[in-house]
């Protein structure tokens, strides 16, 4: 059967996510007015679907995909078929993510900051200058995974004396534990464009669960022919959970360094691997 014959009398559609990515693994089910299934088809990697052949008439077309809320359309089939055009699916929990696959963090366009209270008054913020990581967006999305590592000695707060102290055994102990590692083992939708990443942080040789509050900021093409996605994530760490117990009490009763650390990640990632160069 030719391609033209296979499409004649069929219901056709292209399925995409809210941000325009093709939805792989979509299924189109066509039922007649009695609710009886008249045709069914699975989509290709480009989100294209064609279910038929069908006799002329009015049908209900339902598009479904793992992790997405189904969408229904009325299809009036003629001898030439019915073209639904683009059908946009929402995530089942109302939150979007980039399309499934491998994504690599671009350190040159990302930042990892950590903020602590100083003397119970102002805040001091530093950043890690050397880090790498990647993640796999899965279908369903809750099986997505994250892997990232930071070079502990790359901490920079703008004060060499303070940075040397942070690298010492009182804090990061970079000679004994040169890497800080985060492993995310799944995500759960927490609202529109928001997710909770479940994962574990290994710091100073101690591993503790640390969830990330993740906001997905969207995707778009870059000047080099690739695709990029942006995220912002936050977390709170308690220093004592990772055996960073050093502190000094001040005459006012305040502590020199706060026990709670706030981590902010602004991440830009490339679909696939980073471009060479």
N, C-alpha and C positions, 0 to 999 in steps of 0.2 A: 504494500500500500504506500502510495506517495505521501509526502508531507502535506500536500494540498488536500488529498482525500481524507487524511487523518484529522484535519482541522475542520473540514466542511461539516456543518451541523453540530459543531462543538461549542462549548462555553470556554472562552479563553480569558486569561488574566495574568497580570504580573503582580507578585506579592512583595511588599517591602516593609521595613520597620519604620517607625516614626521619623528617624533621621535619614531615610532614603536608602538604606542598605537592603540589598536583596535578601529575602528570607529563604534559607535553604530548608528542605525537608517539609515544605508546606503540602497540605492535602486539600484538594477541591472535591467536595461532594455535591452532587446535583440531585435534588428530589423533585418529583412532580407534585401536583396540587393535592394529592392524597397522602403525601409524606413518604411515598415509596422511592427508594433510591433508584435513580435512572442512570447515573454515571458517576465514576470516581476516578481521580488521577492524582499522581504525585508530581510535585514540581521538581525542576532541575536546580542546579547551583546558582542560576541567574534569577530564580524565583518565578520562572515561566510555567504556566499550567494550561492544559487543554484537556477537557473531559467531554467525551462523546464517543460515537455520533449520537445525535438526539433528533427525535421527530420535532417538527415545528410546534411551538406552544410556550406556555409560561411555566417557569421553573423557579425553585429557590436554590441559590448557590451558596454554600457555606465553605469558607476558607479557614483552615485550622493549621497551627504549627506548634511544636513543643515550646512551652514557655510563653506563649502569646494567647491573648483573648481571641476567641473566634469572631469572624465577621460574616454577616449574611447579606446577600444581595438578591434582588429579583432579576432574573434573566429571561428575556423574551427571545426565544430562539426562532430564527427564520431558516430558510434553506441555506443561507450563508453562515449560520451560527449566531452566537451572541458574544460580543466583546465587552467584558467588564472593565477593561482598562487597568489602571493601577489600584490595587487594594492595599491599604495601609493597615497593618496590625499593630495594636498596642501590646506592650508587655502585660502578662497576666496580672501582675500586681501594680501596673501603672507606671513602672520605672523602666527606662531604656538603658541599654549598654551598647558598646560597639558590636559589630558583627562577630560571630564565632571565629576563633583562630588564634594564632600566636601574635603577640604584641611585645615590643621591646622598648623599655624606658630609654628616653634620650636625655642623658645627664646634662648636656649642654643647654637644654631648654627646660630643665626641671630644678626644683630646689627642695631641700629637706631642712626644716628649721626646728629648733628646740628652744623653749622659753621657760625660764625659772624666775621666781620672785627673789628679789635681793633685799635683805634687811626688812622684809615685810612691807616694803614700800614700792619701789619701781620694779620693772622687769628687765632681765638681761636676756637677749636673744643671740643664739649662735647658729651656725649652719655647718653641715657636713659637705665638704667640697668634692669627695670622691665616693661614688656609689654606682651601682648597676642593678639591673633587675629585668624581669619579664613577667608576663602573665598569659594565661590561656583562657579565653572566653569560651565557655562550653554551652551546649544546649542539652538539657536545661541550664540556665545561668547559675543555679545554685551549686553546680559542680565546678565552677571556675576556680582556678588556683593562681597564686601569686608567689613569686620568689624574688627576694631582694637582699642585697648585702651592702653594708656601708663600711668604709675604712675608718675605724675609730679615731685614728691619729689625725684625720682630716678635719676635726672639729676646729672651728674658727669663730671666736666671739669678738674679735677686734682688739684683744689684749693678750700679748704674748705671755705675760706672767700668769694670767688666769687660764689661758689655754694649756700651758705646761702643767698647771695644777689639775686641770680636768683630765689630762692624759695620764696622770699618776695613779698609783694604786688606791688613792682616796676616792677616785671616781671611776673613770673608764678602764684604767689598768691596761693600756694599749699594748704593752710589751707581752703580757701573758694572754691577752684576748684581742688580737688585732682586728677582728671582724665582728660587726653587729649584723645579725641575720634575722630576717623576717620571712616566715612561711605562712601564706594564707591558704586555707584549706576549703573555703567555700564562701559564698555570698548569699545574702537574703535581702529582698526588697524591703525598704523602709519608708517608701513614699515616692512621689514624683521625682525622678532623676536622682534618688538617694538610695544607697545600699549600705548594709552592714557587712564588713568583711570579717570573718572569723579566722584568727590566725595566732601564731605564737612568735614571740620575740625572744631571741637568745642574745643576752647582754652580759658581759663579764662571766661567761660560762654558765649562766643561770637562764633557764627557759621558763617563760610565763605566758599565759594566754593574754593577748592584747587585741581587742577588737578595734577596727578602724571605721569611723563614720565617713563614708565615701559619697562624694557628689560627682556625678558624671556631667561634664561641661560641653560635650558634643564632639563631633568629628568633622574633618575637612581635608581637602587635598593640600599637598605642600608643593613648593616650586620644583621639586626633584622628581615628580611623577608618583610619589607615594601618598599614603593616607595616614593621617595623624588623629589621635584622640587625646582629650585633656580631662584631667581629674583633679579634684582637691580632696584631701583626706586629713582627718584630725584624730588624735588619740591623746589620752592622758596616761602618764606613767607615774608610779610611786617609787621613788629611788630606793627605798628600803626593801622593796620586793626583789631588787637586783643587787643586794648587799652593798649599796652605796650609802653608807651610814654616816659619813663624815659631816660634821656641822660645827658651828660655834654659836654660843648664846651671847647676845648683846646685853648691855646694861639695861636696855629698855624692856628686856624679856623676849624680844623678837629673835628669830634665828637668822644667821647670815645668809643661808641658802634655803629656799623653800623645798619641802619634801616632794611636791607634785610638779612634774614636768609636763608641759603641753607641747605636743609634736604636731607640726603642720607640714603637709606634703603637697606641693604643687607639681603635678606630673604631666609631662607630655610624652606620649608613646607613639611609636611607628608600627604600622602593620607589617609583620614579618620581622626582618632583621634591619639593624641600622645601616644606612648607606655607607659605603666605603669612603674613607677620606676624612 
